[in-house]
Amino acid sequence: MISANFRFIGIGDLTETTFFQCPIWMLYEDPDQDEMIKSWGVDLEKAWETKEETEENEYYFPYLGKEKLSLTRGIYLYCMADLASGHQLFGYLTGGFAFCVFYKGKKYLFNKNMPDFGKETAAQLADALANNINTLFPIKFKPVSYLSPGEVMLEKFW
């Protein structure tokens, strides 16, 4: 039996609506994760059969466990995002170096390892919010799940 909350999805399907359904998603990276998934009562073979193929051939699944998680590669934590401008939005943190802010159904993706891309994305978000780019940071991320680490404050990185 597949848990009603369990499915494999592609990165493009990690939307704000998806995070409403489950606040923590994980990248499937290794068959070592199979035992953890099965321990949640998931019929793993059935879950793989019902997934839709993705161009990236990467799949994400909802974390249904009860153990606290740290912010490591492959974990996506849904958060409230408090911008310095005063806007309260939602987004996610992943891997300690990347994050996303949702606004009006659009994803604004950032990666600390790509400062030029971050500056461009920040300009797009500021424009959408009718704000100045310098009013966005710092952003305080507050994870929604009690299984997540505490608040994370992110400064401008370019």
LINCOR-V574703 format. One line per field, one symbol per residue. ss: DSSP state (~ for helix, > for strand, _ for the rest). psi: psi as a letter, one per 30 degrees, with the letter a starting at -180 (. if undefined). Layout:
ss->???
psi->???
This chain:
ss->_______>>_~~~__~~~~~~__>>>>___~~~~~~~~_____~~~~~~~_________>>>____________>>>>>>>>>____>>>>>>>___>>>>>>__>>>>>>___~~~~~~~~~~~~~~~___~~~___>>>>>________>>>____
psi->kkkffklkllefgileeefeekfklkkjfkfffeeeeefggkjeeeeeeflkklefhkkklkjglfkklljlkfkjkklkjjlfffkjalalkkgffllkkkkhgkkjkkjffieeeeeeeeeeeeeefhlkefgellkjkjkekffllakkkklkg.
